[in-house]
């Protein structure tokens, strides 16, 4: 397990006694037109002879995380006028000002006597000459070198933007292969940047809508292993898989409660589709809705007090919010078109959804009271939004249609900027973002 070993307070430099110096430059990312911040990231120093290759690879992982946000622009390394000799020494900031760098990341990698890797770094504000926060050192096994890069990038991102981290996380999704009319669908998991892909199911039964436990590395998903849709629970550490709710009826559209103790889902019995909460223990399920409409796709608010869901009780697919223990539901979507697949942001400030309007699909967000609706994407099919752990980025899947088209995973910032394909060669749908790893 990767863990922080220590926080090293290092001296501030280049300040004049009694003079007022501006604070370190911060990046405000609420503006969709923000210009990328120019950063310099020299290849990390290998402090032991056997660490050179990993130092370069960890540098690339961290740099790719940061530049992949479109908030940062790497100044080409061939333009650098200096090379840091040590992470512990103050750099020649004049050389970095000369190439117009705003931030400088100096890092080092070493192999420890017990075989683990240690990665340390310092972040410098070039204009002020100040160190941006304290130096940090992380350590982990050599096999976890990619995670060390993600953790470093998370720390840099948080210091500069003030936003929470999200790079050290994973994505579970439905990997698809084969022709459009006979797709094989398997559960797969990968790092958030598309690396370390592995399959969780073998494709013998249809699987859909995997969802992460916000508190651990467990997922719930829909499986047709029994011949009809049923919700299953899987522990990713052991691969153990169990079926939730063995009573008659179809169960689908599952999501965990914020504390991971319950699963909210839809159950169809006698022609009715309603929402139930299933405690992950010995207590019986609890029915939350009771109407002739189709009530489905429930999602808890992060404080666990409310649930947003979709329903056609008003004549068309719309979004509703109700108390977490059931009760009166308030409609929150009033724009043109149909709304589906709502999911509450982990920060509680937005609800993401899929919208169908005029023959096109959109990924959008609105406030929990239905105000400030924004459409972030548009395509032939854009569906299944899922939030990054920090509530700043959304991932979803896109299908451009046509006989040879395959679904691909996409991501977009909350502001609607930086729409891009997630770099994985495996076609896929129904992504779900994990919490930060331990």
C-alpha positions as CSV (number, residue, x, y, z in Angstrom):
1,X,0.0,0.0,0.0
2,X,1.3,3.4,-0.9
3,X,1.4,5.7,2.1
4,X,2.9,9.1,2.9
5,X,6.0,8.6,5.0
6,X,6.7,12.1,6.0
7,X,6.1,15.8,5.4
8,X,9.4,17.8,5.2
9,X,9.2,21.5,5.9
10,X,11.8,23.2,3.7
11,X,13.1,26.7,3.9
12,X,11.6,29.6,1.8
13,X,14.2,31.4,-0.3
14,X,14.5,34.5,-2.4
15,X,12.7,36.8,0.0
16,X,13.9,40.2,1.2
17,X,13.7,41.0,4.9
18,X,10.6,43.1,5.6
19,X,9.5,43.2,2.0
20,X,6.0,42.3,0.9
21,X,6.1,39.5,-1.6
22,X,3.1,38.2,-3.5
23,X,1.8,34.8,-2.6
24,X,2.2,31.8,-4.8
25,X,0.2,31.8,-8.0
26,X,-3.1,29.9,-7.9
27,X,-5.1,28.6,-10.7
28,X,-8.9,29.3,-10.6
29,X,-10.7,26.8,-12.8
30,X,-14.3,27.9,-12.6
31,X,-13.8,29.8,-15.9
32,X,-14.2,27.5,-18.9
33,X,-11.8,29.8,-20.9
34,X,-8.9,29.5,-18.5
35,X,-5.5,29.4,-20.2
36,X,-3.3,26.4,-19.3
37,X,-0.6,27.3,-16.7
38,X,3.0,26.7,-18.1
39,X,4.9,24.3,-15.9
40,X,8.4,22.9,-16.0
41,X,8.9,19.3,-14.9
42,X,12.5,18.1,-15.4
43,X,12.9,14.3,-15.4
44,X,13.1,13.3,-11.8
45,X,16.5,12.7,-10.3
46,X,17.6,9.0,-9.7
47,X,19.1,9.0,-6.2
48,X,20.1,5.4,-6.5
49,X,21.6,3.8,-9.7
50,X,18.8,1.3,-10.2
51,X,16.0,4.0,-10.0
52,X,16.8,5.8,-13.3
53,X,14.2,4.1,-15.5
54,X,11.4,4.3,-12.9
55,X,12.3,8.0,-12.2
56,X,11.6,8.8,-15.9
57,X,8.4,6.7,-15.9
58,X,7.0,8.3,-12.7
59,X,7.8,11.7,-14.1
60,X,5.7,10.9,-17.2
61,X,2.8,9.6,-15.2
62,X,2.6,12.7,-13.1
63,X,3.1,15.0,-16.0
64,X,0.4,13.3,-18.1
65,X,-2.1,13.5,-15.2
66,X,-1.5,17.2,-14.9
67,X,-1.5,18.1,-18.6
68,X,-4.5,15.8,-19.2
69,X,-6.6,18.2,-17.3
70,X,-5.9,21.0,-19.9
71,X,-5.2,23.2,-16.9
72,X,-1.4,22.9,-17.3
73,X,1.0,23.1,-20.3
74,X,4.4,21.4,-20.1
75,X,7.2,23.6,-21.3
76,X,9.3,21.3,-23.7
77,X,12.3,19.9,-21.8
78,X,14.6,20.9,-24.6
79,X,14.0,24.5,-23.7
80,X,15.2,24.1,-20.1
81,X,18.3,26.2,-19.3
82,X,19.1,24.3,-16.1
83,X,18.8,20.8,-14.6
84,X,18.2,20.4,-10.8
85,X,21.1,18.5,-9.2
86,X,19.2,17.7,-6.0
87,X,15.6,17.9,-4.8
88,X,17.0,19.3,-1.5
89,X,18.8,22.3,-3.0
90,X,17.0,25.5,-3.9
91,X,16.8,25.8,-7.8
92,X,18.2,28.6,-9.9
93,X,14.8,30.2,-10.4
94,X,16.2,32.8,-12.8
95,X,16.7,30.0,-15.3
96,X,13.1,29.0,-15.0
97,X,11.8,32.6,-15.2
98,X,13.7,33.0,-18.5
99,X,11.5,30.3,-20.1
100,X,8.3,31.7,-18.6
101,X,7.5,28.8,-16.3
102,X,4.9,29.6,-13.6
103,X,5.6,26.5,-11.6
104,X,8.6,24.2,-11.3
105,X,8.3,20.6,-10.0
106,X,11.6,19.0,-8.8
107,X,11.4,15.4,-7.9
108,X,13.7,12.5,-7.0
109,X,13.3,8.7,-6.9
110,X,15.3,6.2,-4.8
111,X,15.2,2.5,-4.0
112,X,15.1,1.9,-0.3
113,X,17.0,-0.9,1.5
114,X,13.8,-2.9,1.9
115,X,13.2,-2.8,-1.9
116,X,10.4,-0.2,-1.8
117,X,10.5,3.0,-3.9
118,X,10.7,6.5,-2.3
119,X,9.5,9.5,-4.3
120,X,9.9,13.0,-3.1
121,X,9.3,16.4,-4.7
122,X,9.2,20.1,-4.2
123,X,6.9,22.5,-5.9
124,X,8.2,26.0,-6.6
125,X,6.4,29.2,-7.6
126,X,8.9,30.6,-10.1
127,X,7.7,34.3,-10.0
128,X,7.9,34.7,-6.2
129,X,10.7,32.3,-5.5
130,X,8.6,30.7,-2.8
131,X,8.1,27.0,-2.3
132,X,4.4,26.2,-2.8
133,X,3.7,24.2,0.3
134,X,6.0,21.7,2.1
135,X,8.1,19.1,0.4
136,X,6.6,15.6,0.5
137,X,7.9,12.0,0.3
138,X,5.9,9.0,-0.7
139,X,6.9,5.3,-0.5
140,X,5.5,2.1,-2.0
141,X,6.4,-1.1,-3.6
142,X,8.2,-1.1,-7.0
143,X,5.0,-2.6,-8.5
144,X,3.1,0.5,-7.4
145,X,5.3,3.0,-9.2
146,X,2.3,4.3,-11.3
147,X,0.4,5.0,-8.1
148,X,3.3,7.0,-6.8
149,X,3.1,9.2,-9.9
150,X,-0.6,9.6,-9.5
151,X,-0.3,10.6,-5.8
152,X,2.4,13.2,-6.6
153,X,0.2,14.7,-9.4
154,X,-2.7,14.8,-6.9
155,X,-0.7,16.8,-4.5
156,X,0.5,19.2,-7.1
157,X,-3.0,19.6,-8.6
158,X,-4.5,20.3,-5.2
159,X,-1.9,22.8,-4.2
160,X,-2.3,24.8,-7.3
161,X,-6.0,24.7,-7.9
162,X,-7.4,24.2,-4.4
163,X,-9.5,21.4,-5.7
164,X,-9.5,17.9,-4.2
165,X,-7.4,15.0,-5.7
166,X,-8.6,12.4,-8.2
167,X,-5.7,10.9,-10.1
168,X,-5.1,8.0,-7.7
169,X,-8.4,6.3,-8.5
170,X,-9.8,3.6,-10.7
171,X,-12.6,3.1,-13.2
172,X,-14.8,0.0,-13.5
173,X,-16.8,-0.3,-16.8
174,X,-18.4,-2.7,-19.2
175,X,-15.8,-3.7,-21.8
176,X,-17.4,-4.6,-25.1
177,X,-16.1,-6.7,-28.0
178,X,-17.6,-8.3,-31.1
179,X,-20.1,-7.1,-33.7
180,X,-22.9,-4.6,-32.7
181,X,-25.6,-7.2,-32.8
182,X,-23.7,-9.8,-30.7
183,X,-21.6,-7.9,-28.3
184,X,-19.7,-9.7,-25.5
185,X,-19.8,-7.6,-22.3
186,X,-17.4,-8.1,-19.5
187,X,-16.7,-6.1,-16.4
188,X,-13.3,-4.5,-16.5
189,X,-11.3,-2.2,-14.2
190,X,-8.4,0.1,-14.9
191,X,-6.6,3.1,-13.5
192,X,-8.3,6.4,-14.2
193,X,-5.8,7.1,-17.0
194,X,-6.6,3.8,-18.8
195,X,-3.5,1.8,-17.6
196,X,-3.5,-1.6,-15.8
197,X,-6.7,-2.9,-17.5
198,X,-7.9,-6.2,-16.2
199,X,-11.2,-8.1,-16.6
200,X,-13.4,-9.0,-13.7
201,X,-15.9,-11.3,-15.5
202,X,-15.5,-13.7,-18.3
203,X,-18.3,-12.6,-20.7
204,X,-20.4,-15.7,-20.3
205,X,-23.3,-13.6,-18.8
206,X,-24.4,-10.1,-19.7
207,X,-23.3,-7.5,-17.2
208,X,-24.3,-3.8,-17.0
209,X,-24.2,-0.7,-14.8
210,X,-21.3,-1.4,-12.4
211,X,-21.2,1.1,-9.4
212,X,-18.5,1.6,-6.8
213,X,-18.9,1.6,-3.0
214,X,-17.9,5.2,-2.0
215,X,-16.1,3.8,1.1
216,X,-14.2,0.7,-0.2
217,X,-13.2,-1.3,-3.3
218,X,-16.5,-3.1,-3.8
219,X,-18.9,-2.8,-6.7
220,X,-22.6,-3.6,-7.4
221,X,-23.7,-4.4,-10.9
222,X,-26.5,-5.9,-13.0
223,X,-26.0,-9.5,-14.2
224,X,-28.1,-11.8,-16.3
225,X,-26.4,-14.9,-15.0
226,X,-29.7,-16.3,-13.7
227,X,-31.5,-15.5,-17.0
228,X,-33.1,-12.3,-15.7
229,X,-31.6,-9.1,-14.5
230,X,-30.4,-9.3,-10.9
231,X,-28.1,-7.1,-8.8
232,X,-24.8,-8.7,-7.7
233,X,-22.2,-7.5,-5.2
234,X,-18.4,-8.1,-5.8
235,X,-15.5,-7.6,-3.5
236,X,-12.6,-6.5,-5.8
237,X,-9.9,-7.7,-3.5
238,X,-11.1,-11.3,-3.3
239,X,-13.3,-11.6,-6.4
240,X,-16.1,-12.9,-4.2
241,X,-19.5,-12.4,-5.9
242,X,-23.0,-12.6,-4.3
243,X,-26.5,-11.9,-5.5
244,X,-28.5,-9.3,-3.6
245,X,-32.2,-10.1,-3.1
246,X,-33.2,-13.6,-4.1
247,X,-37.0,-12.9,-4.0
248,X,-38.9,-13.0,-7.3
249,X,-38.7,-10.0,-9.6
250,X,-36.1,-8.1,-11.6
251,X,-33.6,-5.9,-9.7
252,X,-31.5,-3.3,-11.5
253,X,-30.0,0.2,-11.4
254,X,-28.1,-0.3,-8.1
255,X,-26.1,2.3,-6.2
256,X,-24.4,2.3,-2.8
257,X,-25.3,4.6,0.1
258,X,-22.6,7.1,1.0
259,X,-21.5,5.0,4.0
260,X,-21.5,1.7,2.0
261,X,-24.0,0.0,4.3
262,X,-27.0,-0.1,1.9
263,X,-27.8,-0.4,-1.8
264,X,-30.6,1.5,-3.4
265,X,-32.1,-0.1,-6.5
266,X,-35.2,-0.7,-8.6
267,X,-37.3,-3.8,-8.3
268,X,-40.0,-4.8,-10.8
269,X,-42.8,-7.0,-9.5
270,X,-46.3,-7.4,-10.8
271,X,-45.7,-4.9,-13.6
272,X,-44.6,-2.2,-11.1
273,X,-41.1,-0.7,-10.9
274,X,-40.3,0.9,-7.6
275,X,-37.2,1.9,-5.6
276,X,-36.0,-0.1,-2.6
277,X,-33.2,0.2,-0.2
278,X,-31.4,-3.1,0.7
279,X,-29.3,-3.0,3.9
280,X,-26.1,-5.1,3.5
281,X,-26.9,-7.2,6.6
282,X,-29.8,-9.2,8.0
283,X,-32.5,-6.5,7.9
284,X,-35.2,-6.7,5.2
285,X,-35.4,-4.4,2.2
286,X,-37.3,-1.1,2.5
287,X,-39.7,0.1,-0.2
288,X,-39.3,3.9,-0.9
289,X,-41.7,4.5,-3.8
290,X,-45.1,3.1,-4.5
291,X,-46.7,4.3,-7.8
292,X,-47.8,2.8,-11.1
293,X,-45.0,4.7,-12.8
294,X,-41.5,3.5,-13.6
295,X,-39.2,4.8,-10.8
296,X,-35.6,4.0,-11.4
297,X,-31.9,5.1,-11.4
298,X,-31.7,6.3,-7.8
299,X,-28.7,8.0,-6.4
300,X,-28.0,9.2,-2.9
301,X,-26.9,12.7,-1.9
302,X,-23.4,12.6,-0.4
303,X,-24.8,13.3,3.1
304,X,-27.3,10.4,2.7
305,X,-30.4,12.5,3.4
306,X,-31.9,12.6,-0.1
307,X,-32.2,10.5,-3.2
308,X,-32.5,11.7,-6.8
309,X,-34.2,9.4,-9.3
310,X,-35.9,9.3,-12.7
311,X,-39.6,8.6,-13.2
312,X,-42.3,8.9,-15.8
313,X,-45.0,9.6,-13.2
314,X,-45.6,13.0,-14.8
315,X,-46.0,11.5,-18.3
316,X,-42.3,11.6,-19.4
317,X,-38.9,10.8,-18.1
318,X,-38.0,13.5,-15.5
319,X,-35.9,13.8,-12.4
320,X,-37.2,13.9,-8.9
321,X,-35.7,14.2,-5.4
322,X,-37.2,12.6,-2.3
323,X,-36.1,12.0,1.3
324,X,-33.8,9.0,1.7
325,X,-36.4,7.2,3.7
326,X,-39.1,7.8,1.0
327,X,-41.9,10.2,1.1
328,X,-43.0,13.0,-1.1
329,X,-40.9,13.5,-4.2
330,X,-40.3,16.9,-5.8
331,X,-39.7,17.2,-9.6
332,X,-36.5,19.2,-10.4
333,X,-36.2,18.9,-14.2
334,X,-38.4,21.2,-16.3
335,X,-36.5,21.8,-19.5
336,X,-37.4,20.4,-22.9
337,X,-36.7,16.8,-23.6
338,X,-36.3,13.7,-21.3
339,X,-33.9,13.2,-18.4
340,X,-32.4,10.0,-17.2
341,X,-29.5,8.5,-15.2
342,X,-29.1,11.1,-12.5
343,X,-26.0,10.9,-10.2
344,X,-25.3,13.2,-7.3
345,X,-21.9,14.9,-7.2
346,X,-19.7,13.8,-4.3
347,X,-19.5,17.4,-3.2
348,X,-23.3,17.6,-3.2
349,X,-23.5,20.8,-5.3
350,X,-24.5,19.3,-8.7
351,X,-26.5,16.4,-10.1
352,X,-25.3,15.0,-13.5
353,X,-27.7,13.4,-15.9
354,X,-28.3,12.2,-19.5
355,X,-30.7,14.2,-21.6
356,X,-32.5,13.2,-24.8
357,X,-33.7,16.1,-26.9
358,X,-34.3,16.4,-30.6
359,X,-32.8,13.0,-31.4
360,X,-29.5,13.7,-29.7
361,X,-28.1,12.8,-26.3
362,X,-26.5,15.2,-23.9
363,X,-24.6,15.0,-20.6
364,X,-25.7,17.8,-18.4
365,X,-25.6,19.1,-14.8
366,X,-28.1,21.0,-12.6
367,X,-28.3,22.1,-9.0
368,X,-30.2,19.8,-6.6
369,X,-33.1,22.2,-6.8
370,X,-33.2,22.0,-10.6
371,X,-31.7,25.4,-11.2
372,X,-28.7,26.4,-13.3
373,X,-29.0,23.5,-15.9
374,X,-26.0,23.2,-18.2
375,X,-25.4,20.9,-21.1
376,X,-21.8,19.9,-21.3
377,X,-21.7,17.5,-24.3
378,X,-23.8,16.5,-27.3
379,X,-23.6,13.4,-29.6
380,X,-25.6,10.6,-31.2
381,X,-25.4,8.8,-27.9
382,X,-23.8,10.3,-24.7
383,X,-24.8,8.4,-21.6
384,X,-23.9,7.2,-18.1
385,X,-22.2,10.1,-16.4
386,X,-20.0,9.3,-13.3
387,X,-18.2,11.8,-11.1
388,X,-14.5,11.9,-10.2
389,X,-13.9,11.7,-6.5
390,X,-13.4,15.5,-6.3
391,X,-16.6,16.4,-8.1
392,X,-14.7,18.4,-10.8
393,X,-14.7,15.9,-13.8
394,X,-17.3,13.7,-15.3
395,X,-16.7,10.5,-17.3
396,X,-19.4,8.9,-19.6
397,X,-19.6,6.8,-22.7
398,X,-20.2,7.9,-26.3
399,X,-21.5,5.9,-29.3
400,X,-21.4,7.7,-32.6
401,X,-23.7,5.2,-34.3
402,X,-23.2,3.3,-37.5
403,X,-22.6,-0.4,-38.1
404,X,-18.9,-0.3,-37.2
405,X,-19.1,2.1,-34.3
406,X,-18.0,1.0,-30.8
407,X,-18.7,2.8,-27.5
408,X,-15.8,4.8,-26.1
409,X,-15.2,6.3,-22.7
410,X,-15.0,10.1,-22.6
411,X,-14.4,12.7,-19.9
412,X,-15.3,16.4,-19.6
413,X,-14.7,19.1,-17.0
414,X,-17.6,20.4,-15.0
415,X,-17.3,23.7,-16.9
416,X,-17.7,21.9,-20.2
417,X,-14.1,22.3,-21.3
418,X,-11.5,19.6,-22.0
419,X,-13.8,17.1,-23.7
420,X,-11.5,14.1,-24.5
421,X,-11.4,10.4,-25.0
422,X,-10.1,8.3,-22.1
423,X,-6.9,6.7,-23.4
424,X,-7.8,3.0,-23.4
425,X,-7.9,0.7,-26.4
426,X,-10.8,-1.3,-25.0
427,X,-14.2,-0.2,-26.2
428,X,-16.5,0.3,-23.2
429,X,-19.6,1.7,-21.6
430,X,-21.2,2.4,-18.2
431,X,-18.1,3.7,-16.4
432,X,-18.1,4.2,-12.7
433,X,-15.3,6.1,-10.8
434,X,-13.9,4.7,-7.6
435,X,-13.2,6.7,-4.5
436,X,-9.5,7.6,-3.9
437,X,-7.4,4.6,-3.2
438,X,-6.0,4.1,0.3
